[in-house]
């Protein structure tokens, strides 16, 4: 049995396994330093932790949408640390049996669809692409994220001194 948090991005439903989630927070402003790689929005401070905010829509080649009261920040756990991503809304959690999980179609797998872990149907019978937080970015991009966050923390420490 898998539990999946379903979220909205540009009117489409995506999911992330609950086991890979740290939580969902109300949208809040984030810091743009001007040095962000194009796959990052910036840095957000949540629960006294500086988290890189992945530009999820941009990485999935989706248009930007305005922030609304339903906009949330999805907090995910990865092998590289915690990250955040802005989503248009969260619709809830659904369960799916392992045998109902379908691998992402081989025909559709490319270097740009590595983020797709599998496909599942929610209780409304909608197909949901379940995202793999570890594969939202390439290894090279993760290395850039690590450097970006480290540089940001060092700059904050300098300002406190």
Secondary structure as GFF3:
##gff-version 3
##sequence-region A 1 161
A	DSSP	beta_strand	2	9	.	.	.	ID=ss1
A	DSSP	beta_strand	12	17	.	.	.	ID=ss2
A	DSSP	three_ten_helix	18	20	.	.	.	ID=ss3
A	DSSP	beta_strand	21	26	.	.	.	ID=ss4
A	DSSP	beta_strand	40	46	.	.	.	ID=ss5
A	DSSP	beta_strand	49	54	.	.	.	ID=ss6
A	DSSP	alpha_helix	56	59	.	.	.	ID=ss7
A	DSSP	beta_strand	72	78	.	.	.	ID=ss8
A	DSSP	beta_strand	81	87	.	.	.	ID=ss9
A	DSSP	beta_strand	89	96	.	.	.	ID=ss10
A	DSSP	three_ten_helix	98	100	.	.	.	ID=ss11
A	DSSP	beta_strand	102	103	.	.	.	ID=ss12
A	DSSP	three_ten_helix	106	108	.	.	.	ID=ss13
A	DSSP	three_ten_helix	111	113	.	.	.	ID=ss14
A	DSSP	beta_strand	116	121	.	.	.	ID=ss15
A	DSSP	beta_strand	127	131	.	.	.	ID=ss16
A	DSSP	three_ten_helix	133	135	.	.	.	ID=ss17
A	DSSP	alpha_helix	139	160	.	.	.	ID=ss18
###
